[in-house]
Amino acid sequence: MSASLNATRTLAPSDAVRCAWVDVAKGLCIVLVVMMHSTLGTGEAMGGEGFMHHVVAFAKPFRIPDFFLLSGLFLGRVIGRDWRLFADRRVVHFAYFYVIWVLIQSVVKAGPIVEGTDGAAGALSAFGLHLAWALVEPYSTLWFIYLLAVFSVVTKFLHKRLHPLALVAGAAVLQSLPLHGVPYLLEEFCGRYVYFLIGFVFAERIFDIAQWVRGHVGPALAGLALWAALNAALAFTNTGFEHYPTLASLPVVSLVIGSLGAMAIVAVAALLTEAGGSVTRALRACGERSIVIYLAFFLPMALTRGVMVRADLDVGLASLIVTAVAVVTPLAFARLIRGTRLSFLFHRPAAFHIADAPKKTLRMQPA
């Protein structure tokens, strides 16, 4: 295996645990994810669309691909370790937060879950079946961390059995298959796994690109302008096909534009890190705590959306307010409960480790 593809070698970014631009990129991604849920839900509730819908449509080709690519960047740090330690870091970690927050979301949404059942016994039975099914089929907005655990196990199993390029090529084929109508978990696995592998296999090259961008601002900005024009053309051109509504969603095209968009976010994050400023600091703070936002944004989003509907504001402005509240509230809540009995919501207790806990508490991150 060539040095450029030796993804199992420990990466050494400047920060001992994480790299600043990676946090900024994750911050961009989590804001875009929350924006998508907030905007589409607000638009549906208010019966219209606003300017935020255009931002969401522009980001659709690369929003999730970039999140998975970033999630694969640091897999090389742990993939060579024994299965027990690996499972603790990459499976039990995600499983713990998935189970906790499936319970929380299910209790909040218990009404629709048990609707139509007969009596307390029927309601309990329906709720139990719902929880059991959530272990098989990713539930609601929590599908992302569910898939991260699956991706990690599959990659751990395959990475020494197949050449890295063969892995990426196989995942690229899966991404291009017409799998509409298959189980949700299988559809999302095939549609997203290639980006996780790109982050893992080409991690060193991605760090090199970020470093190059910081030293070549002019060419980087020109490249971003070209990408933005191409992405917009593909994202806003309708095809008339049910399963492939835009050019950006077509097989092969979606893989190319998704990968380009992911690298564009890397470049933007690198440039923002180089420039500094309050926006960069805010995005980095969001990226460092992206799992906190991801786990908890659904409730403040829903509550604020209800307020916006009654306020009868412009749909775009209402969507922006819902997005801001849904991003900020989980961060404030996590800070409020830090060190209290509720800290288990965002910090995995030692009792739920299956390997020795690290001497230093690592910041939580989706990958």
Residue pairs with C-beta under 8 A, 6 or more apart in sequence:
1 163
1 164
4 204
4 205
5 163
5 164
5 165
5 201
5 202
7 75
7 76
7 79
7 159
7 164
7 200
7 201
7 202
7 203
7 204
8 76
8 79
8 80
8 159
9 76
9 204
10 76
10 77
11 73
11 74
11 76
11 77
11 203
11 204
11 207
13 19
13 22
13 207
14 20
17 362
17 363
18 74
18 288
18 363
18 365
19 207
19 210
20 273
20 284
21 210
21 266
21 269
21 270
21 272
21 273
22 70
22 73
22 269
22 287
23 283
23 284
23 287
23 288
24 269
24 272
24 273
24 280
24 283
24 284
24 287
25 66
25 70
25 265
25 266
25 268
25 269
25 287
26 67
26 70
26 286
26 287
26 288
26 290
26 365
26 366
27 282
27 283
27 284
27 285
27 286
27 287
27 288
27 290
28 66
28 265
28 268
28 269
28 283
28 287
29 63
29 66
29 67
29 70
29 265
29 287
29 290
30 67
30 286
30 287
30 290
30 293
30 294
30 327
31 283
31 286
31 323
31 327
32 56
32 59
32 63
33 63
33 64
33 67
33 294
34 293
34 297
34 301
34 323
34 326
34 327
35 52
35 55
35 56
35 59
35 319
35 323
36 56
36 59
36 60
36 63
37 141
37 297
37 298
37 301
37 326
38 301
38 305
38 319
38 322
38 323
38 326
39 50
39 52
39 53
39 55
39 56
39 319
39 322
39 323
40 53
40 56
41 301
41 302
41 305
41 322
42 305
42 308
42 309
42 315
42 318
42 319
42 322
43 49
43 50
43 53
43 315
43 319
45 305
45 306
45 308
45 309
46 308
46 309
46 315
46 318
48 315
49 315
50 314
50 315
50 316
50 317
50 318
50 319
51 316
52 315
52 316
52 319
52 320
52 323
53 315
53 316
53 319
57 235
57 236
58 231
58 232
58 235
58 236
60 235
60 248
61 231
61 234
61 235
61 248
61 249
61 254
61 257
61 258
61 261
62 231
62 257
62 258
62 260
62 261
62 262
62 264
62 265
64 144
64 192
64 195
65 192
65 195
65 258
65 259
65 261
65 262
66 195
66 261
66 262
66 265
66 266
67 144
67 366
68 147
68 151
68 192
68 193
68 195
68 196
68 199
69 195
69 196
69 198
69 199
69 206
69 259
69 262
70 199
70 262
70 366
70 367
71 148
71 151
71 196
71 199
71 366
71 367
72 151
72 155
72 195
72 196
72 197
72 198
72 199
72 200
72 201
72 203
72 367
73 199
73 200
73 203
73 206
73 207
73 367
74 203
74 367
75 90
75 152
75 155
75 199
75 200
75 203
75 367
76 200
76 203
78 85
78 86
78 89
78 90
79 86
79 155
79 156
79 159
79 200
81 89
83 156
84 354
84 355
85 355
86 152
86 156
87 153
87 354
87 355
88 353
88 354
88 355
89 355
90 148
90 149
90 152
90 153
90 156
91 149
91 152
91 153
92 348
92 352
92 353
92 354
93 348
94 145
94 146
94 148
94 149
94 152
95 149
96 348
96 352
97 145
97 291
97 295
97 346
97 348
98 142
98 145
98 146
98 149
100 344
100 345
101 142
101 295
101 296
102 131
102 134
102 139
102 142
103 131
104 345
105 139
105 140
105 141
105 142
105 298
106 113
106 127
106 130
106 131
106 134
106 139
108 298
108 299
109 140
110 127
113 126
113 127
113 130
114 122
114 123
114 126
114 127
117 123
117 125
117 126
136 185
137 183
137 184
137 185
138 146
138 147
138 184
138 185
138 188
139 146
140 298
141 294
141 297
141 298
142 295
143 184
143 188
144 294
144 366
145 291
145 294
145 366
146 185
147 185
147 188
147 189
147 192
148 196
148 366
148 367
150 185
150 189
151 189
151 192
151 193
151 196
154 193
155 167
155 196
155 197
155 200
158 167
159 167
159 200
162 170
164 201
165 201
167 197
167 201
168 194
168 197
168 198
168 201
171 193
171 194
171 197
172 194
172 255
174 189
174 190
174 191
174 193
174 194
175 190
175 191
175 192
175 193
175 194
175 254
175 255
176 251
176 252
176 254
176 255
177 190
177 251
178 243
178 251
179 186
179 187
179 190
179 191
180 187
180 243
194 255
195 258
195 259
195 262
198 259
198 262
199 206
199 367
206 263
206 266
209 263
209 266
209 267
209 270
210 266
210 267
210 269
210 270
211 270
212 220
213 220
213 266
213 267
213 270
213 271
214 270
214 271
214 273
214 274
217 271
217 274
220 267
220 270
220 271
221 271
223 267
224 264
224 267
224 268
227 260
227 261
227 264
228 264
230 257
230 260
231 248
231 257
231 260
231 261
231 264
233 247
234 246
234 247
234 248
234 253
234 257
235 246
235 247
235 248
235 257
236 246
237 246
237 247
237 248
238 245
238 246
239 245
239 246
239 247
239 249
239 250
243 249
244 250
244 251
247 253
248 254
248 257
269 283
272 279
272 280
272 283
273 280
273 284
285 331
286 293
286 327
286 331
288 363
288 365
289 330
289 331
289 334
289 363
289 364
290 365
290 366
291 346
291 364
291 365
291 366
292 330
292 331
292 334
292 346
292 364
293 326
293 327
293 330
293 331
294 366
295 330
295 345
295 346
296 329
296 330
296 333
296 334
296 345
296 346
297 326
297 327
297 329
297 330
298 326
300 325
300 326
300 329
300 330
301 322
301 325
301 326
304 321
304 322
304 325
304 326
305 318
305 322
308 318
308 321
308 322
309 318
311 318
313 321
334 345
334 346
337 343
337 345
337 346
346 364
347 361
347 364
350 357
